[in-house]
Amino acid sequence: MNVLLHICCANCAIYPIRLLREAGHLVTGYFFNHNIHPYQEYRRRLEAVEEYAAASELEVIYKDEYLLEDFLSQVASEPTARCAYCYQSRLKQAAEFAASSGYDAFTTSLLYSRYQNHEMIRKMGEELGQYYGIEFFYEDYRIGWQEGIKASKAMGLYRQQYCGCIYSEKDRYHPSSNN
C-alpha cells in the first residue's frame, strides 16, 4: 500500500516508518505543522525532519507554512480545546493531499505519542478519510515509544520538550500552569 504519513516531528516518525516499511508499505512523509511555535522551534523541528529524511531515505512533502496568526485565531478563544483544531487541521491537509495525489491511505505520527488523544485522532482521521475517499490507516504506535526515543537519541536528532503550540510550551515550562 502507498501510504502518506503526516509527520508531526522526526522523533515521532521513526517507529511508525519502520513498522510501515516492515509491513511492505511504501511511505512518503508529509510535513505540515502550523501549530509549532515560536518560529525558531518550528525551524528546528523542520530541520530535524529533513535530517531524518535524508538519513532514512524517506521522501517528504513539505508544506512549509508558518501560519501563526491563522492557528492562534482558531484557538485563542478557547485554548483548552486547541488540540481538536490542531489535529483536525493537520489531518485535513494530509487527507486532502493524499487523496488528490493517488495514495492508497494516510496516517499520522501523532499516533506514536503517549500524550495525544488517540480516539479523537482516529475518529477525525476516519471521518476525513471518508470525506475525501481515502483510507485512514490506524495503528497504535505507542508500543514503540521507548524504541523511538532510543533511535532518535542515537541519531542525534533534535528532541523537543513540548507538543508544539505556544500553549503547550507554557504548560511545560510555566510553574503555575500545572496546578
ABEGO torsion letter per residue (X at the ends): XBBBBBBABAAAAAAAAAAAAAAGBBBBBBBBBAABOBAAAAAAAAAAAAAAAAAAGBBBBBBBBBBAAAAAAAAAABAAAAAAAAAAAAAAAAAAAAAAAGBABBBBAAAABAABBAAAAAAAAAAAAAAAGBBBBBBBAAAAAAAAAAAAAAAGBBBBABAGBAAAAAAAABAAAAX
